Amino acid sequence: MTTLALPRYATDLHALDELPTHWVQTTDALYALIDEIDSVDVVALDTEFIKRTTYYPILALIQINTGKAIYLVDAPKLDLTDLWQALIEVPTMVWYACGEDLGIFYLLAKCPPLNNVFDVQLGVAYLSGKLQIGYSQAADEILGVHIDKGESQSNWLARPLTQEQENYAANDVRYLLALYQAVQSELKARQLYDYACEDSHSYAHELHDTQNLPDDQLYLDLIAPIYTRRQLALLQQLTIWREALARATNEPRSFIIGKQALREIVQQMPDSIKLLARTTINRAALRRYGDEIVRIVRQVNAMSENNLPPMPPPSYHSKDKPFKNAVNDAVENFSQATGVPAILLLKNRWINQLLQITAFDGDISELPRELHGYRKALIVEQILPILGEYKAQIVSVFNQPPQSAS
């Protein structure tokens, strides 16, 4: 396990251990909790849910630490509409690795993008330069608390929960406020807190966009550079059909067509059951959905060129990156000046977008939200000018045709 090399934060662990835990299983208890949330400026949250055999996650439990007590909200029993609203309005919601949790929040609350989210995992990354540090490691190294994660795969819909499950659920938020306060204090001391907040808010907006992506755009995340426009059309139509079916039957997408089989179908475009059977599609799915898949393949084969989706912007696929050292130097200098770990400043997918802007004279307004915040000076004043010096090389790579599909 990688050591974070962060200062140990002094906190009253006994007081945290003695924080009372209350079940919320009635409407009266729920509104008492809402009243308490309305009286504080920050709450820590976590969720427990089941999503192994369903399309929609089944929310089993919400854990909330108000600083006064820990609440275990029995989600299946209650109408949570007013709870979502109270959480939307609280000044700061603290999570740890909030990706899946916020996806469920947006699904159930049906709210606009949240601007009150702080992801402590992001804060830890700003302090340590380490990505994906788990909650238990952060709590151990910063607070000196050991958190047992042995119940993570429990059946959270079981009632009553075992004492071990209840302790596990409560501990997921018992120390989270203190961890947030420790991380916040160190971030402010290093003048990094505003940056971490900015990225937390951007992440919350990105998760909202992902949760609300129209069905006809889902295929964009599955594109391979070797696909032709007709193969893209098949990928788009299959993902639209699969999504609607998964939603209607409330089963995972992979139960209908897994990723590998989907890739094979798109590449081979089988227009008969016999040809479809040669892919790795599940035999049960072949029997249930084979005729419909073949119908979609034939329909796409009959589409006119004008109705096919456009090719996506190309990816920079060459290992030859003459600009790499200069970009790395600029990032490192910016890191030294700001204290932001270099690993957080420029993601690979952002680099590809910057290369596209350089090659095709794109508009920087199309860049991701994160690149319009504190990183904008780095991007506009340093990275784009560097890439501009290599524009001819970048254009030549983008103009190279991708390898043909097999």
RAPE-V134260 format. One record per residue. SS is DSSP state (hx for helix, st for strand, lp for the rest). PHI is phi in whole degrees, 0 to 359 (NA if undefined). PSI is psi in whole degrees, 0 to 359 (* if undefined). Layout:
BEGIN
ss | phi | psi
SS | PHI | PSI
SS | PHI | PSI
END
This chain:
BEGIN
ss | phi | psi
lp | NA | 131
lp | 290 | 131
lp | 279 | 135
lp | 281 | 337
lp | 57 | 45
lp | 251 | 154
lp | 293 | 143
lp | 286 | 132
lp | 262 | 129
lp | 279 | 121
lp | 215 | 160
lp | 276 | 89
hx | 295 | 328
hx | 298 | 317
hx | 296 | 321
hx | 294 | 319
hx | 295 | 331
lp | 271 | 358
lp | 300 | 126
lp | 290 | 150
st | 245 | 129
st | 236 | 135
st | 279 | 141
st | 244 | 102
lp | 231 | 0
lp | 231 | 162
hx | 297 | 320
hx | 298 | 317
hx | 294 | 324
hx | 296 | 316
hx | 286 | 334
hx | 294 | 320
hx | 295 | 316
hx | 301 | 318
hx | 300 | 321
hx | 291 | 320
hx | 300 | 320
hx | 295 | 343
lp | 263 | 358
lp | 240 | 165
lp | 260 | 343
st | 213 | 138
st | 227 | 151
st | 253 | 139
st | 225 | 156
st | 207 | 165
st | 226 | 155
st | 238 | 132
st | 212 | 166
st | 241 | 130
lp | 208 | 55
lp | 261 | 323
lp | 233 | 18
lp | 228 | 158
lp | 284 | 312
lp | 272 | 130
lp | 295 | 143
st | 261 | 108
st | 287 | 119
st | 258 | 327
st | 203 | 140
st | 241 | 126
st | 257 | 130
st | 227 | 128
st | 248 | 115
lp | 268 | 357
lp | 91 | 342
lp | 257 | 329
lp | 195 | 167
st | 255 | 134
st | 239 | 132
st | 252 | 106
st | 269 | 119
lp | 283 | 82
hx | 304 | 317
hx | 297 | 340
hx | 274 | 343
lp | 234 | 153
lp | 276 | 114
lp | 262 | 12
hx | 307 | 311
hx | 286 | 334
hx | 293 | 315
hx | 303 | 317
hx | 295 | 320
hx | 296 | 321
hx | 289 | 325
hx | 299 | 326
hx | 268 | 347
lp | 293 | 141
lp | 304 | 319
st | 220 | 124
st | 255 | 124
st | 257 | 129
st | 230 | 169
lp | 233 | 117
lp | 55 | 71
lp | 274 | 4
hx | 309 | 300
hx | 290 | 323
hx | 298 | 315
hx | 289 | 330
hx | 301 | 317
hx | 292 | 319
hx | 303 | 310
hx | 295 | 321
hx | 299 | 316
hx | 272 | 324
hx | 278 | 336
lp | 51 | 48
lp | 251 | 165
lp | 293 | 173
lp | 304 | 138
lp | 277 | 140
lp | 242 | 15
lp | 239 | 21
st | 265 | 135
st | 233 | 121
st | 264 | 111
hx | 296 | 330
hx | 299 | 321
hx | 296 | 318
hx | 300 | 318
hx | 297 | 322
hx | 297 | 322
hx | 295 | 329
hx | 275 | 328
hx | 253 | 339
lp | 73 | 14
lp | 247 | 130
lp | 269 | 153
lp | 61 | 33
lp | 288 | 129
lp | 285 | 160
hx | 301 | 315
hx | 294 | 321
hx | 293 | 317
hx | 297 | 316
hx | 296 | 322
hx | 295 | 311
hx | 280 | 332
hx | 265 | 320
hx | 256 | 344
lp | 76 | 30
lp | 247 | 132
lp | 263 | 125
lp | 246 | 121
lp | 282 | 123
lp | 258 | 21
lp | 293 | 341
lp | 261 | 14
lp | 297 | 332
lp | 258 | 21
lp | 293 | 165
lp | 276 | 99
lp | 280 | 355
lp | 271 | 350
lp | 295 | 143
lp | 221 | 132
lp | 284 | 157
lp | 290 | 152
lp | 290 | 164
hx | 298 | 325
hx | 294 | 318
hx | 296 | 316
hx | 297 | 317
hx | 296 | 317
hx | 300 | 312
hx | 298 | 316
hx | 293 | 320
hx | 292 | 339
hx | 295 | 337
hx | 240 | 348
hx | 304 | 319
lp | 256 | 0
hx | 289 | 322
hx | 296 | 317
hx | 295 | 321
hx | 296 | 317
hx | 301 | 315
hx | 297 | 321
hx | 294 | 313
hx | 294 | 318
hx | 300 | 315
hx | 300 | 316
hx | 289 | 323
hx | 298 | 317
hx | 294 | 322
hx | 297 | 327
lp | 265 | 5
lp | 59 | 42
lp | 243 | 355
hx | 297 | 316
hx | 298 | 324
hx | 294 | 316
hx | 295 | 322
hx | 297 | 316
hx | 301 | 315
hx | 290 | 325
hx | 298 | 316
hx | 294 | 319
hx | 297 | 319
hx | 297 | 319
hx | 297 | 322
hx | 291 | 319
hx | 298 | 318
hx | 295 | 324
hx | 295 | 316
hx | 299 | 317
hx | 296 | 317
hx | 295 | 331
lp | 249 | 20
lp | 294 | 129
lp | 299 | 149
hx | 303 | 325
hx | 284 | 0
hx | 248 | 357
hx | 298 | 330
hx | 294 | 341
hx | 297 | 331
hx | 279 | 354
hx | 248 | 5
lp | 290 | 140
lp | 248 | 145
lp | 297 | 341
lp | 278 | 351
lp | 288 | 141
lp | 277 | 172
hx | 297 | 324
hx | 290 | 323
hx | 294 | 323
hx | 299 | 320
hx | 297 | 319
hx | 294 | 317
hx | 301 | 316
hx | 297 | 312
hx | 292 | 323
hx | 292 | 321
hx | 289 | 324
hx | 298 | 312
hx | 296 | 314
hx | 298 | 318
hx | 296 | 315
hx | 297 | 320
hx | 291 | 317
hx | 298 | 320
hx | 293 | 317
hx | 291 | 324
hx | 265 | 354
lp | 53 | 52
lp | 227 | 156
lp | 300 | 150
hx | 304 | 321
hx | 295 | 339
hx | 289 | 340
lp | 266 | 299
lp | 219 | 122
lp | 286 | 168
hx | 299 | 317
hx | 295 | 313
hx | 297 | 322
hx | 299 | 315
hx | 300 | 317
hx | 295 | 319
hx | 296 | 318
hx | 295 | 319
hx | 286 | 321
hx | 268 | 337
lp | 48 | 59
lp | 292 | 123
lp | 254 | 23
lp | 209 | 158
hx | 300 | 321
hx | 300 | 316
hx | 289 | 322
hx | 298 | 324
lp | 294 | 343
lp | 279 | 351
lp | 275 | 178
lp | 270 | 19
lp | 302 | 140
lp | 304 | 137
hx | 299 | 322
hx | 294 | 319
hx | 294 | 324
hx | 300 | 316
hx | 293 | 320
hx | 282 | 321
hx | 238 | 1
hx | 304 | 314
hx | 298 | 320
hx | 291 | 320
hx | 296 | 315
hx | 298 | 320
hx | 300 | 318
hx | 295 | 319
hx | 300 | 313
hx | 295 | 322
hx | 297 | 318
hx | 292 | 322
hx | 299 | 332
lp | 271 | 353
lp | 293 | 144
lp | 285 | 157
hx | 302 | 325
hx | 295 | 337
hx | 264 | 359
lp | 281 | 146
lp | 294 | 153
lp | 289 | 156
lp | 293 | 140
lp | 288 | 164
lp | 304 | 140
lp | 291 | 159
lp | 259 | 149
lp | 281 | 105
lp | 252 | 7
lp | 272 | 142
lp | 284 | 346
lp | 278 | 109
lp | 232 | 81
lp | 295 | 343
lp | 272 | 353
hx | 301 | 312
hx | 296 | 318
hx | 295 | 320
hx | 294 | 316
hx | 298 | 321
hx | 295 | 318
hx | 296 | 318
hx | 296 | 316
hx | 296 | 320
hx | 296 | 320
hx | 294 | 321
hx | 299 | 315
hx | 296 | 323
hx | 286 | 327
hx | 257 | 337
lp | 87 | 359
lp | 282 | 127
lp | 305 | 136
hx | 303 | 327
hx | 297 | 340
hx | 266 | 351
lp | 277 | 326
lp | 213 | 102
lp | 283 | 155
hx | 302 | 320
hx | 292 | 330
hx | 291 | 321
hx | 300 | 317
hx | 298 | 321
hx | 294 | 322
hx | 293 | 323
hx | 295 | 322
hx | 295 | 317
hx | 299 | 319
hx | 295 | 314
hx | 290 | 323
hx | 246 | 18
lp | 54 | 47
lp | 286 | 172
lp | 263 | 129
hx | 294 | 345
hx | 295 | 343
hx | 276 | 356
lp | 290 | 157
lp | 302 | 157
hx | 307 | 321
hx | 298 | 332
hx | 273 | 2
hx | 256 | 1
lp | 263 | 228
lp | 294 | 340
lp | 284 | 349
hx | 300 | 320
hx | 299 | 317
hx | 299 | 315
hx | 292 | 308
hx | 285 | 319
hx | 272 | 338
hx | 234 | 305
hx | 293 | 310
hx | 298 | 318
hx | 300 | 321
hx | 298 | 311
hx | 297 | 326
hx | 301 | 329
lp | 292 | 340
lp | 246 | 24
hx | 301 | 317
hx | 300 | 316
hx | 296 | 317
hx | 296 | 315
hx | 299 | 319
hx | 296 | 324
hx | 292 | 315
hx | 296 | 330
lp | 280 | 351
lp | 287 | 130
lp | 291 | 144
lp | 291 | 161
lp | 297 | 141
lp | 291 | 150
lp | 292 | 144
lp | 275 | *
END
